[in-house]
Amino acid sequence: MFCRTDQQSICYLCPVDEHKGHGTVSAAAERTERQRELEVSRQNIQQRIQDREKDVKLLQQEVEAINQSADQTVEHSEKIFTELIHLIQERSSDVKQQIRSQQETEVSRVKELQEKLEQEITELKRKDAELKQLSHTEDHIQFLHNYPSLSALSESTDSSSINIRPLSYFEDVTAAVSEVRDKLQDILREEWTNISLTVTEVDVSLSQPEPKTRDRFLKYSREITLDPNTANTWLLLSEGNRKVTAVIQQQSYSDHPDRFTVWWQVLSRESLTGRCYWEMEWRGEGVCVAVAYKNISRKGDESNFRCNDKSCSLDTLNSYSYLYFFMSI
């Protein structure tokens, strides 16, 4: 027998004594019930095993995808950097060849003038010796007879154009190359942060739920600064390019191919990738906030954030509010 009240096995006499009034059944009946529950438990366990094996398989596929993507990215990055190195080497070789060619031309020109001057010096010395000899001639008739032919001088080489600039002939080239180096350093310094962030923001979100609270969103927060080279001339940037204001006086920005010429729009300096979250505050008639590809047009109606396949926008009409923006690329 089995006492369900006390959950224990009992003998045939117990129901009329110690377990009187309890729910009792035969051990076989209780076994049948427990066997049924056992099968259900096994089915649940087997289903969980299948689910976990599926998850493990997905994770393994994710590992393989991460490794493949990383290997391909390393290969492509090395190829790109190698191309950059080769390009710089080619430009270095071009500059070197131009300098050597100009060096040969200038040295040849200087040596040609130098040879003319040396020939003139030799001729003048010979003429001076003849005149000296003539000056010692005692015969007056002979002196007067020879003087006209000896006193005539050949045309002198024009040396007024000679301008000596010691050690400064190619300094401008050095300055130009240094300027290119400085610009490359600035570009690398500016873009390196984006590259590093892109690498560290690789996010395998297979089992990660979408954030629901602001605290969880802040994990993906990004500081945004605005790019003056893209700002429409009716927009004024301030507070370290963190604030933009629509103004009634057109701004005197310099010409730039990245500037929006029709719509009152401006892009951020930073590029976005992966999961990104930011907050903004605005006052006035409303605002249009958008994410866009860098190659979005800057002219005409196709440059409008609302009217092309290069951007996605969110428009608001409240006079004052906060906006919390989250995106996942």
C-alpha positions as CSV (number, residue, x, y, z in Angstrom):
1,M,0.0,0.0,0.0
2,F,1.0,3.7,-0.4
3,C,-0.2,6.6,1.8
4,R,-0.6,9.7,-0.4
5,T,-1.3,11.8,2.7
6,D,2.1,11.0,4.3
7,Q,3.8,10.1,1.0
8,Q,5.2,6.8,2.2
9,S,4.8,3.1,1.8
10,I,2.6,1.3,4.3
11,C,1.4,-2.3,5.0
12,Y,-2.1,-3.6,4.6
13,L,-2.9,-3.1,8.3
14,C,-1.9,0.6,8.5
15,P,-5.0,2.0,6.9
16,V,-7.1,0.8,9.8
17,D,-4.6,1.9,12.4
18,E,-1.9,4.5,12.1
19,H,-3.0,5.8,8.7
20,K,-6.7,5.6,9.3
21,G,-8.6,8.1,7.2
22,H,-5.6,8.8,5.0
23,G,-5.7,8.6,1.2
24,T,-4.2,5.2,0.5
25,V,-3.8,3.3,-2.8
26,S,-2.0,0.2,-3.9
27,A,1.7,0.6,-4.6
28,A,1.0,-0.5,-8.2
29,A,-1.6,2.2,-8.6
30,E,0.7,4.8,-7.2
31,R,3.6,3.5,-9.4
32,T,1.3,3.9,-12.5
33,E,0.6,7.5,-11.5
34,R,4.2,8.4,-10.8
35,Q,5.3,6.6,-14.0
36,R,2.9,8.9,-16.0
37,E,4.4,12.0,-14.3
38,L,7.9,10.6,-14.9
39,E,7.2,10.3,-18.6
40,V,6.0,13.9,-18.7
41,S,9.1,15.0,-16.8
42,R,11.3,13.0,-19.2
43,Q,9.6,14.6,-22.2
44,N,10.2,18.1,-20.7
45,I,13.8,17.3,-20.0
46,Q,14.3,15.9,-23.5
47,Q,12.7,19.0,-25.0
48,R,15.0,21.2,-23.0
49,I,18.0,19.1,-24.1
50,Q,16.9,19.6,-27.7
51,D,16.5,23.3,-27.1
52,R,19.9,23.6,-25.4
53,E,21.5,21.5,-28.1
54,K,20.0,23.8,-30.7
55,D,21.3,26.8,-28.8
56,V,24.7,25.2,-28.5
57,K,24.7,24.6,-32.3
58,L,23.6,28.2,-32.9
59,L,26.4,29.5,-30.6
60,Q,28.9,27.3,-32.4
61,Q,27.7,28.7,-35.7
62,E,28.1,32.2,-34.2
63,V,31.6,31.4,-33.1
64,E,32.4,30.2,-36.6
65,A,30.8,33.3,-38.1
66,I,32.8,35.6,-35.7
67,N,36.0,33.9,-36.5
68,Q,35.3,34.0,-40.2
69,S,34.3,37.6,-40.1
70,A,37.4,38.5,-38.0
71,D,39.7,36.6,-40.3
72,Q,38.2,38.3,-43.4
73,T,38.3,41.7,-41.8
74,V,42.0,41.3,-40.8
75,E,42.8,40.2,-44.3
76,H,40.9,43.1,-45.9
77,S,42.3,45.6,-43.4
78,E,45.8,44.4,-44.1
79,K,45.2,44.7,-47.8
80,I,43.8,48.2,-47.4
81,F,46.7,49.3,-45.2
82,T,49.2,47.6,-47.6
83,E,47.6,49.6,-50.5
84,L,47.9,52.8,-48.5
85,I,51.6,52.0,-47.8
86,H,52.2,51.2,-51.5
87,L,50.4,54.5,-52.4
88,I,52.6,56.5,-50.0
89,Q,55.7,54.7,-51.4
90,E,54.7,55.5,-54.9
91,R,54.2,59.1,-54.0
92,S,57.5,59.1,-52.2
93,S,59.2,57.7,-55.3
94,D,57.4,60.2,-57.6
95,V,58.6,63.1,-55.4
96,K,62.1,61.7,-55.3
97,Q,62.2,61.3,-59.1
98,Q,60.9,64.9,-59.6
99,I,63.5,66.3,-57.2
100,R,66.3,64.4,-58.9
101,S,65.1,65.5,-62.3
102,Q,64.8,69.1,-61.2
103,Q,68.2,68.8,-59.5
104,E,69.8,67.5,-62.8
105,T,68.2,70.3,-64.7
106,E,69.3,73.1,-62.3
107,V,72.8,71.7,-61.9
108,S,73.2,71.4,-65.7
109,R,72.0,75.0,-66.1
110,V,74.4,76.2,-63.4
111,K,77.4,74.3,-64.8
112,E,76.7,75.6,-68.3
113,L,76.8,79.2,-66.9
114,Q,79.9,78.2,-64.9
115,E,81.7,77.0,-68.0
116,K,80.9,80.2,-69.8
117,L,82.2,82.3,-67.0
118,E,85.4,80.1,-66.8
119,Q,85.9,80.5,-70.5
120,E,85.4,84.2,-70.2
121,I,88.0,84.3,-67.3
122,T,90.5,82.5,-69.5
123,E,89.9,84.8,-72.4
124,L,90.2,87.9,-70.1
125,K,93.5,86.6,-68.6
126,R,94.9,86.1,-72.1
127,K,93.7,89.5,-73.2
128,D,95.2,91.0,-70.0
129,A,98.6,89.4,-70.8
130,E,98.6,90.7,-74.3
131,L,97.7,94.2,-73.2
132,K,100.4,94.0,-70.6
133,Q,103.0,93.0,-73.2
134,L,101.7,95.8,-75.5
135,S,102.1,98.3,-72.7
136,H,105.8,97.5,-72.5
137,T,106.3,98.1,-76.3
138,E,108.8,100.9,-76.8
139,D,108.0,101.4,-80.5
140,H,105.2,104.0,-80.7
141,I,104.2,103.1,-84.2
142,Q,103.9,99.4,-83.4
143,F,101.9,100.2,-80.2
144,L,99.4,102.3,-82.1
145,H,99.2,99.7,-84.8
146,N,98.4,96.8,-82.5
147,Y,96.3,98.6,-79.9
148,P,93.0,98.6,-81.7
149,S,92.9,94.9,-82.2
150,L,94.1,94.1,-78.7
151,S,91.9,96.5,-76.8
152,A,88.6,95.2,-78.2
153,L,86.8,92.9,-75.6
154,S,84.4,90.2,-76.4
155,E,80.8,90.5,-75.0
156,S,80.6,89.7,-71.3
157,T,78.4,86.9,-69.9
158,D,75.4,88.4,-68.1
159,S,75.7,87.4,-64.5
160,S,73.1,89.7,-63.1
161,S,70.6,86.9,-63.0
162,I,72.7,84.8,-60.6
163,N,70.9,84.5,-57.3
164,I,72.5,82.4,-54.7
165,R,70.2,80.9,-52.0
166,P,72.4,78.5,-50.0
167,L,70.7,75.4,-48.7
168,S,67.2,76.6,-49.5
169,Y,66.6,75.4,-53.0
170,F,64.2,72.5,-52.1
171,E,62.9,73.7,-48.7
172,D,59.5,74.3,-50.1
173,V,59.2,70.7,-51.2
174,T,60.1,69.6,-47.6
175,A,57.4,71.9,-46.3
176,A,54.8,70.6,-48.7
177,V,55.6,67.0,-47.8
178,S,55.5,67.8,-44.1
179,E,52.0,69.4,-44.6
180,V,50.8,66.2,-46.3
181,R,52.2,64.2,-43.3
182,D,50.4,66.4,-40.8
183,K,47.1,66.1,-42.7
184,L,47.4,62.3,-42.8
185,Q,48.2,62.3,-39.1
186,D,45.1,64.4,-38.4
187,I,42.9,62.1,-40.5
188,L,44.3,59.0,-38.8
189,R,44.0,60.5,-35.4
190,E,40.4,61.5,-36.1
191,E,39.3,58.3,-37.8
192,W,41.2,55.9,-35.5
193,T,38.8,56.5,-32.6
194,N,35.9,55.5,-34.9
195,I,37.8,52.4,-36.0
196,S,38.7,51.4,-32.4
197,L,35.1,51.9,-31.3
198,T,33.8,49.9,-34.3
199,V,36.1,47.0,-33.2
200,T,35.2,47.1,-29.5
201,E,31.4,47.4,-30.3
202,V,31.1,44.1,-32.0
203,D,28.1,42.8,-30.1
204,V,26.9,39.2,-30.3
205,S,23.3,39.7,-29.2
206,L,22.1,36.1,-29.8
207,S,20.7,35.7,-26.3
208,Q,20.7,39.4,-25.2
209,P,17.2,41.0,-24.9
210,E,16.4,44.4,-26.2
211,P,17.0,47.0,-23.5
212,K,13.8,48.2,-21.8
213,T,15.0,50.8,-19.3
214,R,17.1,54.0,-19.7
215,D,19.9,52.5,-17.5
216,R,20.2,49.6,-19.9
217,F,20.1,51.9,-22.9
218,L,22.9,54.0,-21.5
219,K,25.2,51.1,-22.1
220,Y,25.0,51.9,-25.8
221,S,25.2,55.7,-25.4
222,R,27.2,57.8,-27.9
223,E,28.4,61.3,-27.6
224,I,27.5,63.2,-30.8
225,T,29.2,66.3,-32.1
226,L,28.1,68.1,-35.3
227,D,30.3,68.6,-38.4
228,P,30.5,72.3,-39.4
229,N,31.5,71.2,-43.0
230,T,28.0,69.7,-43.4
231,A,25.8,72.4,-41.8
232,N,23.4,74.4,-43.9
233,T,24.2,78.1,-43.9
234,W,20.9,78.8,-42.1
235,L,22.1,76.8,-39.1
236,L,24.3,78.0,-36.3
237,L,26.5,75.6,-34.4
238,S,27.5,76.4,-30.8
239,E,28.6,74.8,-27.4
240,G,31.5,72.9,-29.0
241,N,29.4,71.9,-32.0
242,R,26.9,70.1,-29.6
243,K,24.1,72.5,-30.3
244,V,22.4,73.6,-33.5
245,T,20.0,76.6,-33.9
246,A,18.0,77.7,-36.9
247,V,18.7,81.4,-37.5
248,I,17.3,84.2,-39.6
249,Q,20.7,85.4,-40.7
250,Q,22.6,83.3,-43.1
251,Q,26.0,82.2,-41.8
252,S,29.2,82.8,-43.8
253,Y,30.5,79.2,-43.9
254,S,33.2,78.4,-46.4
255,D,32.4,76.4,-49.5
256,H,32.6,72.6,-48.9
257,P,31.4,69.7,-50.9
258,D,29.8,68.1,-47.8
259,R,27.6,71.0,-47.0
260,F,23.8,70.7,-47.3
261,T,22.8,73.5,-49.7
262,V,19.0,73.3,-49.7
263,W,17.6,71.7,-46.6
264,W,18.4,72.9,-43.1
265,Q,20.4,69.8,-42.0
266,V,23.7,68.9,-40.5
267,L,25.5,65.6,-39.9
268,S,27.6,64.4,-37.0
269,R,31.3,64.0,-37.1
270,E,31.1,60.5,-35.6
271,S,30.0,57.5,-37.7
272,L,27.6,55.0,-36.0
273,T,27.7,51.3,-36.1
274,G,26.3,48.4,-34.0
275,R,23.9,49.5,-31.2
276,C,23.8,53.2,-30.6
277,Y,21.8,55.3,-28.1
278,W,21.7,59.1,-27.7
279,E,19.4,61.7,-26.1
280,M,18.6,65.2,-27.3
281,E,16.6,68.2,-26.1
282,W,15.0,70.8,-28.3
283,R,12.9,73.9,-28.2
284,G,10.8,75.5,-30.9
285,E,8.4,74.2,-33.6
286,G,9.9,70.8,-33.8
287,V,12.8,68.8,-35.0
288,C,13.7,66.1,-37.5
289,V,16.3,63.6,-36.2
290,A,17.7,61.1,-38.7
291,V,20.4,58.5,-39.3
292,A,21.9,58.6,-42.8
293,Y,24.6,57.1,-44.9
294,K,27.6,59.3,-45.4
295,N,27.1,59.3,-49.2
296,I,23.7,61.0,-48.9
297,S,23.3,63.7,-51.5
298,R,24.0,67.3,-50.3
299,K,22.0,69.1,-53.0
300,G,18.4,69.1,-54.3
301,D,15.3,67.4,-52.9
302,E,17.1,64.0,-52.8
303,S,19.2,65.4,-49.9
304,N,16.1,65.6,-47.6
305,F,16.3,63.1,-44.8
306,R,12.6,62.3,-45.3
307,C,12.8,61.7,-49.1
308,N,15.4,59.1,-50.0
309,D,16.7,55.6,-49.3
310,K,19.9,56.9,-47.7
311,S,18.3,58.0,-44.4
312,C,15.7,57.2,-41.8
313,S,14.1,60.1,-39.9
314,L,11.9,60.8,-36.9
315,D,9.9,64.0,-36.9
316,T,8.5,65.7,-33.8
317,L,6.1,68.7,-33.5
318,N,6.0,69.5,-29.8
319,S,7.3,72.9,-28.8
320,Y,9.5,71.5,-26.0
321,S,10.4,68.0,-25.2
322,Y,13.1,65.4,-24.8
323,L,13.9,62.7,-27.3
324,Y,15.5,59.3,-26.6
325,F,16.8,57.6,-29.7
326,F,18.0,54.0,-29.9
327,M,19.1,52.2,-33.1
328,S,20.7,48.9,-34.0
329,I,22.6,48.6,-37.3
